[in-house]
Amino acid sequence: MTNTELSVSASTTDRQVRVPAPARFDTATEDRLARLDAEATRHVEDARPKRTRDGYAADWRAWLRFCAEADLPPAAVRSGTLVAFVEWCWHQLARPPKPGTPPKKLTAPTTIDRPLFRRRRHRPPPAQAPAAAGRRRAGPRPAQGQDQGPGQNRGDARPRPRPALLVRHMEKVAAALPENRFGVRDLALMTLHFAIASRAHELAWLRVRDVAEDPEGRGLIVDVRVSKVAPRVVEVPYGSRAHICPVRAWRRWKEEAHFDDPDGFAFRRLHNRWGTVLQEGLDAETVGDILTRIGARADLDIRPTGHSPRGLVTESARAGNADAVMERQGGWAPGSK
């Protein structure tokens, strides 16, 4: 061991001796720490929306119910138990059938994903983990015309309520996009995202085979297989404005990308320098980051996010369409506000 290593080791040991372990705090200090813990928990709970609290509580109840039926302790988070939990959720959390309807529908994958993610990370109910719930990280925005890898810049605070992307915004974006492969992909991503009023994760999970030509030549048929509510099939007609027409934009992107695998991702990452189409798909976070980036490039008066293209409902309402039409197009639950 070198002198430097000995010095570092001695310094570390000295700090460990001088800093007392939590169990060595006196009673008054422990009381103050307990009060801070309680206040932190209460602060996080007060800041979290009620729907989120209810959802997390339901996730925890589902895990406890699974553990009870499988005769397992709640802390038994192993690969085998997680696989069994997914299978259990697939059947046990399915919606019961309504009168006069077919047998009960299996649970949507996105409904299973949230409790599975929390168990995979060994997360207790939110009330027991205020520090984890309160963490936020804000990383630098990507450079113009660049993609981010999965998981980068997560935790970036986005404005709420999320602004709606409208036709006038898309026209400005289309005029500002670069004349390269990034511009071709981003225009197709934005316009198709808007045309099916999709959530970011719905667009990210689209495969090439899911975007098909209408057999009667009226545009596209998009099969949204992964959805928060339920899968849906959406008809996408030609746009009245050719420069932001989702059908034309998709065809141009498909021709530019040279897709050779129908099961590959419909929207993929591009090499930041060469613009080469990569095999990796875009995750939901990156879809939102792309919309934010191209919105900033066009100097929009809003900061679009991955949820902004659901602003289709605003344009549809202005056109006088019935609520049922909008619900089918964007996958809203019937009667949704």
Contacts in CASP RR format, 6 or more apart in sequence:
PFRMAT RR
TARGET T0000
AUTHOR 0000-0000-0000
METHOD contacts of the structure
MODEL  1
MTNTELSVSASTTDRQVRVPAPARFDTATEDRLARLDAEATRHVEDARPK
RTRDGYAADWRAWLRFCAEADLPPAAVRSGTLVAFVEWCWHQLARPPKPG
TPPKKLTAPTTIDRPLFRRRRHRPPPAQAPAAAGRRRAGPRPAQGQDQGP
GQNRGDARPRPRPALLVRHMEKVAAALPENRFGVRDLALMTLHFAIASRA
HELAWLRVRDVAEDPEGRGLIVDVRVSKVAPRVVEVPYGSRAHICPVRAW
RRWKEEAHFDDPDGFAFRRLHNRWGTVLQEGLDAETVGDILTRIGARADL
DIRPTGHSPRGLVTESARAGNADAVMERQGGWAPGSK
1 9 0 8 1.000
25 33 0 8 1.000
37 130 0 8 1.000
40 130 0 8 1.000
40 131 0 8 1.000
41 127 0 8 1.000
41 128 0 8 1.000
41 130 0 8 1.000
43 130 0 8 1.000
44 126 0 8 1.000
44 127 0 8 1.000
44 130 0 8 1.000
44 133 0 8 1.000
44 134 0 8 1.000
45 53 0 8 1.000
45 126 0 8 1.000
45 127 0 8 1.000
45 130 0 8 1.000
48 126 0 8 1.000
48 133 0 8 1.000
53 126 0 8 1.000
55 114 0 8 1.000
56 118 0 8 1.000
56 125 0 8 1.000
56 126 0 8 1.000
57 125 0 8 1.000
59 114 0 8 1.000
59 115 0 8 1.000
59 118 0 8 1.000
60 115 0 8 1.000
60 118 0 8 1.000
60 124 0 8 1.000
60 125 0 8 1.000
62 89 0 8 1.000
62 93 0 8 1.000
62 115 0 8 1.000
63 74 0 8 1.000
63 85 0 8 1.000
63 115 0 8 1.000
63 119 0 8 1.000
64 74 0 8 1.000
65 92 0 8 1.000
66 72 0 8 1.000
66 84 0 8 1.000
66 85 0 8 1.000
66 88 0 8 1.000
66 89 0 8 1.000
66 92 0 8 1.000
67 73 0 8 1.000
67 74 0 8 1.000
67 76 0 8 1.000
69 88 0 8 1.000
70 81 0 8 1.000
70 84 0 8 1.000
70 88 0 8 1.000
72 81 0 8 1.000
75 122 0 8 1.000
77 119 0 8 1.000
77 120 0 8 1.000
77 122 0 8 1.000
82 116 0 8 1.000
82 119 0 8 1.000
82 120 0 8 1.000
85 115 0 8 1.000
85 116 0 8 1.000
85 119 0 8 1.000
86 112 0 8 1.000
86 116 0 8 1.000
89 107 0 8 1.000
89 111 0 8 1.000
89 112 0 8 1.000
89 115 0 8 1.000
89 116 0 8 1.000
90 106 0 8 1.000
90 107 0 8 1.000
90 112 0 8 1.000
91 106 0 8 1.000
91 107 0 8 1.000
93 107 0 8 1.000
93 111 0 8 1.000
93 112 0 8 1.000
94 104 0 8 1.000
94 105 0 8 1.000
94 106 0 8 1.000
94 107 0 8 1.000
95 104 0 8 1.000
95 105 0 8 1.000
95 107 0 8 1.000
96 104 0 8 1.000
97 103 0 8 1.000
97 104 0 8 1.000
97 105 0 8 1.000
105 230 0 8 1.000
108 227 0 8 1.000
108 228 0 8 1.000
108 229 0 8 1.000
108 230 0 8 1.000
108 231 0 8 1.000
109 226 0 8 1.000
110 201 0 8 1.000
110 226 0 8 1.000
110 227 0 8 1.000
110 228 0 8 1.000
111 228 0 8 1.000
123 129 0 8 1.000
123 132 0 8 1.000
126 133 0 8 1.000
136 155 0 8 1.000
136 157 0 8 1.000
137 154 0 8 1.000
137 155 0 8 1.000
137 156 0 8 1.000
138 155 0 8 1.000
138 156 0 8 1.000
138 157 0 8 1.000
139 153 0 8 1.000
139 156 0 8 1.000
140 153 0 8 1.000
141 153 0 8 1.000
141 289 0 8 1.000
141 292 0 8 1.000
141 293 0 8 1.000
141 296 0 8 1.000
142 148 0 8 1.000
142 153 0 8 1.000
142 289 0 8 1.000
142 293 0 8 1.000
144 293 0 8 1.000
144 297 0 8 1.000
145 178 0 8 1.000
145 182 0 8 1.000
145 272 0 8 1.000
145 293 0 8 1.000
146 272 0 8 1.000
147 269 0 8 1.000
147 270 0 8 1.000
147 272 0 8 1.000
147 282 0 8 1.000
147 286 0 8 1.000
147 290 0 8 1.000
148 285 0 8 1.000
148 286 0 8 1.000
148 289 0 8 1.000
149 269 0 8 1.000
149 280 0 8 1.000
149 283 0 8 1.000
149 286 0 8 1.000
150 280 0 8 1.000
150 283 0 8 1.000
150 285 0 8 1.000
150 286 0 8 1.000
151 283 0 8 1.000
151 285 0 8 1.000
152 285 0 8 1.000
152 286 0 8 1.000
153 285 0 8 1.000
153 289 0 8 1.000
154 285 0 8 1.000
158 292 0 8 1.000
158 303 0 8 1.000
158 305 0 8 1.000
159 303 0 8 1.000
159 305 0 8 1.000
162 305 0 8 1.000
162 306 0 8 1.000
162 307 0 8 1.000
162 308 0 8 1.000
163 302 0 8 1.000
163 303 0 8 1.000
163 304 0 8 1.000
163 305 0 8 1.000
163 308 0 8 1.000
164 302 0 8 1.000
164 308 0 8 1.000
164 310 0 8 1.000
164 311 0 8 1.000
164 313 0 8 1.000
164 314 0 8 1.000
165 190 0 8 1.000
165 194 0 8 1.000
165 291 0 8 1.000
165 302 0 8 1.000
165 304 0 8 1.000
165 308 0 8 1.000
165 309 0 8 1.000
165 311 0 8 1.000
166 311 0 8 1.000
166 314 0 8 1.000
166 315 0 8 1.000
167 241 0 8 1.000
167 244 0 8 1.000
167 315 0 8 1.000
169 295 0 8 1.000
169 298 0 8 1.000
169 300 0 8 1.000
169 302 0 8 1.000
169 304 0 8 1.000
170 190 0 8 1.000
170 191 0 8 1.000
170 194 0 8 1.000
170 244 0 8 1.000
171 241 0 8 1.000
171 243 0 8 1.000
171 244 0 8 1.000
172 298 0 8 1.000
172 299 0 8 1.000
172 300 0 8 1.000
173 187 0 8 1.000
173 190 0 8 1.000
173 294 0 8 1.000
173 295 0 8 1.000
173 297 0 8 1.000
173 298 0 8 1.000
173 300 0 8 1.000
174 187 0 8 1.000
174 243 0 8 1.000
174 244 0 8 1.000
175 243 0 8 1.000
175 298 0 8 1.000
176 294 0 8 1.000
176 295 0 8 1.000
176 297 0 8 1.000
176 298 0 8 1.000
176 299 0 8 1.000
177 183 0 8 1.000
177 186 0 8 1.000
177 187 0 8 1.000
177 294 0 8 1.000
177 297 0 8 1.000
180 275 0 8 1.000
181 256 0 8 1.000
181 270 0 8 1.000
181 275 0 8 1.000
181 277 0 8 1.000
182 270 0 8 1.000
182 275 0 8 1.000
184 249 0 8 1.000
184 252 0 8 1.000
184 253 0 8 1.000
184 256 0 8 1.000
185 253 0 8 1.000
185 256 0 8 1.000
185 257 0 8 1.000
185 267 0 8 1.000
185 268 0 8 1.000
185 270 0 8 1.000
186 290 0 8 1.000
186 294 0 8 1.000
187 244 0 8 1.000
187 249 0 8 1.000
187 252 0 8 1.000
187 253 0 8 1.000
188 246 0 8 1.000
188 249 0 8 1.000
188 250 0 8 1.000
188 252 0 8 1.000
188 253 0 8 1.000
188 267 0 8 1.000
189 203 0 8 1.000
189 253 0 8 1.000
189 267 0 8 1.000
189 282 0 8 1.000
189 287 0 8 1.000
189 290 0 8 1.000
189 291 0 8 1.000
190 291 0 8 1.000
190 294 0 8 1.000
190 309 0 8 1.000
191 244 0 8 1.000
191 245 0 8 1.000
191 246 0 8 1.000
191 249 0 8 1.000
191 250 0 8 1.000
192 198 0 8 1.000
192 203 0 8 1.000
192 211 0 8 1.000
192 220 0 8 1.000
192 222 0 8 1.000
192 236 0 8 1.000
192 246 0 8 1.000
192 249 0 8 1.000
192 250 0 8 1.000
193 203 0 8 1.000
193 287 0 8 1.000
193 291 0 8 1.000
193 306 0 8 1.000
193 309 0 8 1.000
194 246 0 8 1.000
194 309 0 8 1.000
194 311 0 8 1.000
194 312 0 8 1.000
195 222 0 8 1.000
195 234 0 8 1.000
195 236 0 8 1.000
195 246 0 8 1.000
195 312 0 8 1.000
196 202 0 8 1.000
196 203 0 8 1.000
196 222 0 8 1.000
196 224 0 8 1.000
196 234 0 8 1.000
196 236 0 8 1.000
196 329 0 8 1.000
196 330 0 8 1.000
197 309 0 8 1.000
197 310 0 8 1.000
197 311 0 8 1.000
197 312 0 8 1.000
197 313 0 8 1.000
197 326 0 8 1.000
197 329 0 8 1.000
197 330 0 8 1.000
197 331 0 8 1.000
198 224 0 8 1.000
198 309 0 8 1.000
198 310 0 8 1.000
198 330 0 8 1.000
199 227 0 8 1.000
199 228 0 8 1.000
199 284 0 8 1.000
199 306 0 8 1.000
199 307 0 8 1.000
199 310 0 8 1.000
200 284 0 8 1.000
200 285 0 8 1.000
200 287 0 8 1.000
200 288 0 8 1.000
200 305 0 8 1.000
200 306 0 8 1.000
200 307 0 8 1.000
201 226 0 8 1.000
201 228 0 8 1.000
201 284 0 8 1.000
202 224 0 8 1.000
202 226 0 8 1.000
202 227 0 8 1.000
202 228 0 8 1.000
203 267 0 8 1.000
203 287 0 8 1.000
204 265 0 8 1.000
204 267 0 8 1.000
204 281 0 8 1.000
204 282 0 8 1.000
204 283 0 8 1.000
204 284 0 8 1.000
204 286 0 8 1.000
204 287 0 8 1.000
205 225 0 8 1.000
205 226 0 8 1.000
206 222 0 8 1.000
206 224 0 8 1.000
206 265 0 8 1.000
206 266 0 8 1.000
206 267 0 8 1.000
207 225 0 8 1.000
207 262 0 8 1.000
207 263 0 8 1.000
207 264 0 8 1.000
207 265 0 8 1.000
207 266 0 8 1.000
208 254 0 8 1.000
208 259 0 8 1.000
208 261 0 8 1.000
208 262 0 8 1.000
208 263 0 8 1.000
208 264 0 8 1.000
208 265 0 8 1.000
208 266 0 8 1.000
209 223 0 8 1.000
209 262 0 8 1.000
209 263 0 8 1.000
210 222 0 8 1.000
210 223 0 8 1.000
210 224 0 8 1.000
210 225 0 8 1.000
210 266 0 8 1.000
211 220 0 8 1.000
211 221 0 8 1.000
211 222 0 8 1.000
211 223 0 8 1.000
211 250 0 8 1.000
211 254 0 8 1.000
211 266 0 8 1.000
212 220 0 8 1.000
212 221 0 8 1.000
212 222 0 8 1.000
212 223 0 8 1.000
213 219 0 8 1.000
213 220 0 8 1.000
213 221 0 8 1.000
214 220 0 8 1.000
214 221 0 8 1.000
214 235 0 8 1.000
218 235 0 8 1.000
218 237 0 8 1.000
218 238 0 8 1.000
219 235 0 8 1.000
219 236 0 8 1.000
219 237 0 8 1.000
219 238 0 8 1.000
219 247 0 8 1.000
220 235 0 8 1.000
220 236 0 8 1.000
220 246 0 8 1.000
220 247 0 8 1.000
220 250 0 8 1.000
221 233 0 8 1.000
221 234 0 8 1.000
221 235 0 8 1.000
221 236 0 8 1.000
222 233 0 8 1.000
222 234 0 8 1.000
222 235 0 8 1.000
222 236 0 8 1.000
223 231 0 8 1.000
223 233 0 8 1.000
224 231 0 8 1.000
224 232 0 8 1.000
224 233 0 8 1.000
224 234 0 8 1.000
224 331 0 8 1.000
225 231 0 8 1.000
227 331 0 8 1.000
229 331 0 8 1.000
229 332 0 8 1.000
229 333 0 8 1.000
230 331 0 8 1.000
232 328 0 8 1.000
232 330 0 8 1.000
232 331 0 8 1.000
234 328 0 8 1.000
234 329 0 8 1.000
234 330 0 8 1.000
236 246 0 8 1.000
236 247 0 8 1.000
237 247 0 8 1.000
238 245 0 8 1.000
238 247 0 8 1.000
238 248 0 8 1.000
239 245 0 8 1.000
239 246 0 8 1.000
239 247 0 8 1.000
242 248 0 8 1.000
256 277 0 8 1.000
257 268 0 8 1.000
257 277 0 8 1.000
258 277 0 8 1.000
264 279 0 8 1.000
265 279 0 8 1.000
265 280 0 8 1.000
265 281 0 8 1.000
265 282 0 8 1.000
267 281 0 8 1.000
267 282 0 8 1.000
267 287 0 8 1.000
268 277 0 8 1.000
268 278 0 8 1.000
268 279 0 8 1.000
268 280 0 8 1.000
268 281 0 8 1.000
268 282 0 8 1.000
269 278 0 8 1.000
269 280 0 8 1.000
269 281 0 8 1.000
269 282 0 8 1.000
269 286 0 8 1.000
270 276 0 8 1.000
270 277 0 8 1.000
270 278 0 8 1.000
271 278 0 8 1.000
282 290 0 8 1.000
284 306 0 8 1.000
287 306 0 8 1.000
288 304 0 8 1.000
288 305 0 8 1.000
288 306 0 8 1.000
291 304 0 8 1.000
291 305 0 8 1.000
291 306 0 8 1.000
291 308 0 8 1.000
291 309 0 8 1.000
292 303 0 8 1.000
292 304 0 8 1.000
292 305 0 8 1.000
292 306 0 8 1.000
294 304 0 8 1.000
295 303 0 8 1.000
295 304 0 8 1.000
296 303 0 8 1.000
302 308 0 8 1.000
310 330 0 8 1.000
312 326 0 8 1.000
312 329 0 8 1.000
312 330 0 8 1.000
313 326 0 8 1.000
313 330 0 8 1.000
313 332 0 8 1.000
316 325 0 8 1.000
316 326 0 8 1.000
316 329 0 8 1.000
317 326 0 8 1.000
323 335 0 8 1.000
324 334 0 8 1.000
326 332 0 8 1.000
327 333 0 8 1.000
327 334 0 8 1.000
327 335 0 8 1.000
327 336 0 8 1.000
END
